[in-house]
Amino acid sequence: MSFPILGTPKPQFLDSSGTPYASGTLAILEPVDDTAKTYYPTADDADAATNGATATITLDARGCTPNGLFGVDDQKYKLVLKDAAAATIWTVDDIRVPSRNPTLYGKTAQTTVDAYAVSLTESTTFITTTTPSTLTLADGVENQMKYLVMKTDAGIATLAPTSFANGTTIIFDDVGDSAHLLFANASWHWVGGTATVTGYSPGTVVTFTSADATPTVGIGETFITAGTTAITDFDNGVVGQTIKILAASTISITNNASINLQGSRAFGMVAGDTLTLHMFNDQVWEETARSQTSANALSETVTTTNVIAAYETGTTFFLDLAGGFTSTLPSPAAGLKYTFIVKTAPTTAYIITTTTGENLLYGTYLDIVGELTSISAQDTLNFVANVSLPGDSLDVISDGFNWYCRAFSAANGGITVAVT
């Protein structure tokens, strides 16, 4: 079955006032190189490749082609329309004649008998067996669907896809057993059906590969992290899938275009933390839930220079090195908040600074003698060397533009602020 190139067997061409392009011309070309391309007067001719022509068509008095204008299925054509004076009216590239490919339209079905290669050119395959048999399924094309149904059962049929994201094989052992598969991200994915999938079950817990920044989630629903490589995406997910992740150790889940996390910030997981994600839209994971263990009760003892990450929001940092060091805040983001507490009295100052030295600190600090001092457009706060005492503290919170501070010292002059 072939189709008219322009959707109608004898197209008519009119100018903007409705006047036919009488004696105009229509050229049928190959889009790749503008050479003349064969067209046919009828669909039967196109199917049989008979009575083809390549000459430029001269339109009749009604602006119509004298004969039908049919092309070959799934071929592309370029058309150039000119008026009777040979002035080009329009040129259109890559007009595609529809395909009758049953993979796209599902018009026909394949029937297999025993061991067989499942077709990629029919959308539906009926499985019949006279003995236990193995079927193969090669890789398809992106977004291709495949339906399989057992029609006659005289032995178990085992389907072994070349690339299968959800397990190892699919077992058909009763009439009516079915499988609906989708090929995406270089693998077949189980969409639904009544056949049995081996090598995977919803209750299976899968451990990620330790150094994989984009681990596959096409083989399960529940996962345990391995290693410390930050995860930036998950491979082989499909729309409608939910995944649950348990951290085995400290690891970061990145917030980006593929993973939309709470607060649009990375999640720094520690052992025992969990994260649940769902794919509502293609290749975009949305956080739906998380839990954090008591071990991740957001406190950290710090003994060295510390560049603080946004995902550490809510953390209390205990400053514990007499020699002092600098802690650098992340860029402001609404809701970020941190607490700093002096654990060991410093002989060299503990310095809390904004990133890139921006003058974004506002608020107040109070010392033991009751001096309340304003903090306005500063970029550092210092727990002063040989003055500040254990228990001195600083709280900061961001509105997305600045950092707002409250600081306290048990010593006179234990805290200072500055623009560096």
N, C-alpha and C positions, 0 to 999 in steps of 0.2 A: 504494500500500500504506500503510495507516494502522495505528496501534498503540493498544492499550488504555492509558488514562491512568495506571492504577496497575499496569500490567504483567500484569493478568489481566482477562478480559472481564467477569466478574461478581464483583467483590471482595466479601468478607465481613468484617464488623467485629465484634470481640468485646471484652469488657472484660477486665481483668487476671485474672479467674477463669475465663475461657473462655465466659462467657454472652453470647449474641448481643445486639447493640443493636437488638432488635426495635422497630419503629416509630420508630427514630431517623431523623435526616435527614442528607443530604449535599448541601451547596451547591457548585456548580461556578462559579467566579468568574474574572473577569479580574484578574490580579495588580496591574495598574497602578492601577485605580480601584474594585475590588471590585464591579463590575457583573456581572450574570449572563452567563455565557459558554456558547456552544452546545456541546453534546456529542451523541454519536450512538450508536444501539443496536448498530451493526455496523461493521466496517471498510469494507465496500462503501459504506455510507451516508456515512461520513466522507469517503471518496474522492470521492463524487459530491455531497457536501453536501446530502443528502436525509434527511428524517425527523429533523431536528435538534430538540433541545429545550433549554430554558433553565431550566425549573422546578426548584426544589429537590426532590431525590429522597427519597422515604420508603422506608426499608428494610423488607424483609419479615420474617417471623417468624424466619428464620435469620440476620438481620442482613445480608442481601445486597441489592444493587441489583436491582430487578425485571427490568431489561434490561441489555444490555451497556453498557459505559462506554468509548467510544472518542473520541479526539481527533484533531486535524489535525496532520500531520507538522510537527515543529520549532516547535510552538506551546507557550506556557507557560500553566499553569493553577494556580489557587489553590483548595484544597479545605478546607471547614469541616465537621467531623463533630460532630453534637450527639446527645444521647440523647433518649429519648422525652419527657423533661421539659424539653427545649430547653436543657439545660446543655451548653456547649461542651466537647467532649472534646479535640479538637486542631484546630489550624489549620496548614496547610502551604502556603507560598508557592513559586512558581516551579518547579512540577513540569513538566519539559520532556518532551514526547512526542518519541521518537527521530526523527532525520532520515533520510530515504532518499536524501539528497543524495549522488550518486555521487562528489563530490569527497572526501567523508569515507569512504565505504565502497567505492568502486571497483567498483560493480556493473555499470556500463555503460561503453562506450568510444565516443569520437568517431572518425570516419573522415573525413579531409580529402581533397579532390581539388584539386591545384594550389594557387594562391594562396588563403589561408584565414586566418581568425582562429582561433587555437587556443582551445578551450573551457576555461573555468575551472570548469565544473560536472561535467566527467568527469575522473577522475584519469588516464585513459590516452587518448592520441591516436595513432591509426594514420595514417601519412602515405602517401598515394598520389599519384603524379605522372604526368602525360601530357606534361609539358614542364617545363623549369626554372622553378621557382616560389619565391616568397617567402611565408613564413608569419609572422604576428605573434603575440605573446604579451603580453597586458596584465599589469599588476601583479596579484599574487594577494593572499592574506591571510596573516598571520603563521603560520608553520609548515606552510603548504600544500605538499603534494608534487605533482609533475607528472611523468608518464612519457610519453615519445614514442618511437615505433618506426616505421621506414620499412617499409611493407608491400609496396608496389609501386614499382619504380624505373624511370621512363621519363624521368627528368630530375632534376637536382640540386634538392633542397629546402633553402632557406636560412631558418632560423628567426631572427627578430630580436626578442628580448624588449625590452619598453619599458625595463626596468631590469635590467641583467645585470652582476653583480659580477665575473664572471670573464673578461670579454672583450667582443666586439662581436656576433658571430653564432655560430650552431651549424649546421654543414653536414651534411646527410644525403645520401650519394651512392651507397649500396649497400643492398640489401634486408637488413634486420636491424640497420642502424645505429640506435643507441638513445641516449637522454639521460634521465638522472634528475636532476630539479631540485628545489630546496627554496627556498621564498620566506621570507626572514628579513631583518630590518633594512632593509625597503623595497626589496629587490632579489632577483632570482632568483640562486641559487647552484648551481654545477655540483657534483653529488654523485658522478656517475659515468656511464659509458656508453662506446659505441664511435664515436659521431659525433665530428666535428672541431670544436673551438672555435677561432675566429679572434680575433685581437686579444690573445691571451694564450697563453703556453706556460710550463711550469714553469721553463724556463731564463731567462725574461724578468726583467731587473733593473729595478725601478721606483723612481723618486726621489720621496720624499714632497713634498707642498706645504710651502713654507717656514714658514708661520705657522699650520699646522694642528696643534692639540694632540691631536686624535684622528684621525689619518690612516687612510684606508681600506687594508685589506690583502686585500680581496676580488679584487684584480686581479693577484695574483702571490704569490710565496713569498720572494723576495729583494728587499730594500729598502735604499736609501741615504737617510740623513737630509738635510734641507736646512734652513738657518736655525738658530736657537737656541731656538725656542719649546719649552718642556718638554712632553713627550708624556705624557698622562695615561691614554690608552686607545687601542685600535685598532678602527676601525669595520669592519663587514661580515665579521668572522671567523666560522668555523663549527667545531663540535666535530670534532676530529681533524686540524685544520690546524696546520702548523708554519711559522713565519716566521723569517727570518734578517735581522738589521739591521746595517748597516755605518755607523758615524758618519763623516760628512764633515767635521764640526767639533765644537766643544764643545757638548754638549746633555745634558739630564737626562731619564732615563726614570723616571717616578714610581712608587713602590711604593704600591699601594692595593688596594681590593677587586677591581679588574679586572685588575691586573698584580701577580703575586706574585713578587717578586724575592729573590735570595739574601740571607739575613740580614734580610729584611723592611725593606730600606733602598733608597732611590733609587740608581740607577746613573748617576753623572756620567761620561758618555762623552766622550772626545776623539777627534780624527781618527784613524781606523784601528782603534778599538775595535769589537768585534762582540758581538752579543747574539742568542741563539736562544731562542724561546718556543714553547710548544705549548699548544693548547687542549684539555685533557682534559674539562673541564666547561663548560657553556654560558656564554659571555662571561667566562670567567676564564682569563687567560694565565698559564702557569707557566714560570719560567725553567728551561731545561735545560742551557744552556752560555753561557759568555762568554769573551772574550779581551781582553787589554789590551796595547796597543802599548808599545814602549820610551818613546815620547813621553809615555805615561801611566804612567811608572814611579813615580808617586806622590811627586813632589817639586814644590815650588813656592817661588819667591822672592817674599817678601811685603814690600811697602813702604807699606802703609796698614792702617788698621783692618780686621780680618778676622773675619767671623762664619763659623765653620767648620761645614760641613754633614756630616751623618752619612755620606753616600755618599763623602766624602773619606777614610774610614778607611784607615789605612796610610800616609798622606801625611807626608812630612818637609817642614816649613816652615822656610825660611832667612829669618831676620829681618834686613832690609837697609835700615833707615832710621835714621840717627843720632838723628833727632828722636823716635824711639820711637812706639809705638802699642799698641792693645789687641787681643788675639786672644781671641775668646769660644768656648769649647767648646760642642758641642751637648749636648742632654739625654743623660744616661747611657743606654747600650744595650750589652748584652753583646757583647764582642769589639771594640768601637770602640777604636782606638789611633792615637796621633799622636806625632810627634817634632818638637821645636822646637830650632833651632840658631842661635846668634847669628852672623851673617855680618859685620855692621858694629857696632863698639862703640857703645853708645847714650849720647847726652848727655841724653836723656830716657828713662825706663825703658820696656822692653818688658814689658807686663803680660799674663799668661795668666790668664783668669778663667773661672769656671763660669757657665753660663747662669742668669740672674736672681739671681746672687750666692749660690747655694746652697753651704753649707759641706760640700763633698763631696771635698776633696782630702786624700789620705792617702799617707804614704810617707816618704822621706828625701831630703836634699840634702847634698852634700859639697863643700867648697871647698878651695883649694890648701894651706891650712895643716892640713888633715886634720880639720877640725871636721865631724862627722856630726850633722846636725840633723834632728829628727823633724818630719814634717808631719802634723798631725792635725786634721781638721774645719776646714780653711781653705778660702777661696774664691778667693784669688789667689796667684800666684807671680810675682815680679818679678825680671827681670834688671836689676840696679841701675844707674841713670844714673851715668856717669863712673867706674864700677867694673868692671862686667861686661866680659868680653873675648871677641873672636871665638873660636868653638869651644865656648863655654859651651852647655849643652844641657839639655833636659827631655824625658823620655819619660812618656807617660800612657797608661793602659789602663783600660777600664771593665768591671765585672762586671754591669752593668745597673742598679746602684744608686749606686756611688761611682766616683771616679777615683783610681787608684793611681799614684804618681809616683816617679821617680828623676831627680834633677837633679845636675849637676856644674858647677863654676865653676873657672876657672884663676886667679881673683882671690880674695883674702881679703874676705869679705863681698859677693861678687858676686851672691848670690841671697838674697832674703828672701821670706817668706810672710806672709799677713795675712788677717784677716776684715774685710771692708769694710762 
